[in-house]
């Protein structure tokens, strides 16, 4: 008698105990949602080479999360600028040292 074949769903641990991405199937998010994106072929190839074929979703999720954090930081700094005026040169150099990879740094 063979074991029944269970449907594979993103975010659900498989009977082997490992998810499709090689992890144990547990995620920090409450729920995962499948999203289809279209990328230039050279970018998709570079992502696959960097992340591996089973790590693309995690790679893109981390990139999106980082982009959202940068945008939120930009909004926050804009609010501070409206409230307190522009950063001094000293404050700007401190910010550049803390976030050297931030857009515009």
C-alpha positions as a printed NumPy array, in Angstrom:
array([[  0.   ,   0.   ,   0.   ],
       [  1.4  ,   3.396,  -0.977],
       [  1.041,   6.634,   0.961],
       [ -1.561,   9.083,  -0.366],
       [ -0.255,  11.986,  -2.4  ],
       [ -0.984,  15.246,  -0.621],
       [ -1.408,  18.494,  -2.55 ],
       [  1.55 ,  20.817,  -2.28 ],
       [  0.577,  24.248,  -1.064],
       [  2.916,  27.137,  -0.446],
       [  3.582,  27.639,   3.261],
       [  2.329,  24.188,   4.271],
       [  4.81 ,  21.702,   5.632],
       [  5.084,  18.539,   3.568],
       [  4.882,  15.032,   5.013],
       [  8.667,  14.836,   4.808],
       [  8.866,  17.743,   7.252],
       [ 10.457,  20.02 ,   4.68 ],
       [  8.857,  22.686,   2.523],
       [  9.441,  23.181,  -1.178],
       [ 12.248,  25.65 ,  -0.436],
       [ 14.191,  23.151,   1.69 ],
       [ 13.165,  24.694,   5.002],
       [ 11.144,  22.926,   7.655],
       [  7.967,  24.504,   6.276],
       [  7.529,  27.02 ,   9.096],
       [  7.301,  30.672,   8.165],
       [  7.269,  33.839,  10.211],
       [  4.351,  35.196,   8.175],
       [  0.867,  34.099,   9.17 ],
       [ -0.111,  33.341,   5.6  ],
       [  1.709,  33.128,   2.303],
       [  0.135,  34.313,  -0.941],
       [  1.246,  33.328,  -4.424],
       [  1.986,  36.364,  -6.618],
       [  2.972,  36.282, -10.256],
       [  5.577,  38.826, -11.354],
       [  7.173,  39.553, -14.701],
       [ 10.886,  40.341, -14.735],
       [ 13.427,  41.045, -17.456],
       [ 15.117,  37.754, -18.336],
       [ 18.59 ,  38.935, -17.311],
       [ 17.307,  39.989, -13.883],
       [ 15.436,  36.703, -13.37 ],
       [ 18.588,  34.782, -14.321],
       [ 20.724,  36.806, -11.891],
       [ 18.217,  36.245,  -9.068],
       [ 18.111,  32.49 ,  -9.713],
       [ 21.916,  32.341,  -9.757],
       [ 22.138,  34.265,  -6.485],
       [ 19.233,  32.657,  -4.639],
       [ 19.114,  29.216,  -6.202],
       [ 15.994,  27.907,  -7.926],
       [ 14.199,  27.16 ,  -4.645],
       [ 15.139,  30.438,  -2.945],
       [ 13.699,  32.934,  -5.426],
       [ 10.538,  33.648,  -3.406],
       [ 12.499,  34.273,  -0.223],
       [ 15.011,  36.464,  -2.093],
       [ 12.239,  38.584,  -3.636],
       [ 10.341,  38.81 ,  -0.337],
       [ 13.46 ,  40.097,   1.427],
       [ 14.123,  42.603,  -1.383],
       [ 10.53 ,  43.862,  -1.243],
       [ 10.651,  44.129,   2.551],
       [ 13.889,  46.123,   2.359],
       [ 12.423,  48.445,  -0.295],
       [  9.364,  49.079,   1.879],
       [ 11.602,  49.842,   4.864],
       [ 13.571,  52.376,   2.793],
       [ 10.368,  54.008,   1.603],
       [  8.986,  54.181,   5.147],
       [ 12.269,  55.694,   6.298],
       [ 12.005,  58.272,   3.514],
       [  8.471,  59.18 ,   4.612],
       [  9.593,  59.451,   8.223],
       [ 12.524,  61.676,   7.29 ],
       [ 10.174,  63.812,   5.18 ],
       [  7.886,  64.258,   8.172],
       [ 10.849,  65.217,  10.35 ],
       [ 12.004,  67.662,   7.686],
       [  8.562,  69.318,   7.621],
       [  8.404,  69.466,  11.414],
       [ 12.015,  70.332,  12.325],
       [ 13.566,  71.601,   9.085],
       [ 16.281,  69.945,   6.989],
       [ 19.047,  67.847,   8.52 ],
       [ 22.231,  69.588,   9.52 ],
       [ 25.434,  68.48 ,   7.789],
       [ 26.43 ,  66.59 ,  10.961],
       [ 23.064,  64.793,  11.142],
       [ 23.302,  63.954,   7.428],
       [ 26.799,  62.486,   7.85 ],
       [ 25.569,  60.373,  10.798],
       [ 22.617,  59.119,   8.721],
       [ 24.946,  58.306,   5.801],
       [ 27.219,  56.348,   8.163],
       [ 24.287,  54.399,   9.658],
       [ 22.633,  53.618,   6.295],
       [ 25.431,  53.629,   3.678],
       [ 23.371,  51.562,   1.208],
       [ 20.231,  53.679,   1.447],
       [ 19.02 ,  55.159,  -1.858],
       [ 20.41 ,  58.643,  -2.256],
       [ 23.23 ,  58.03 ,   0.223]])
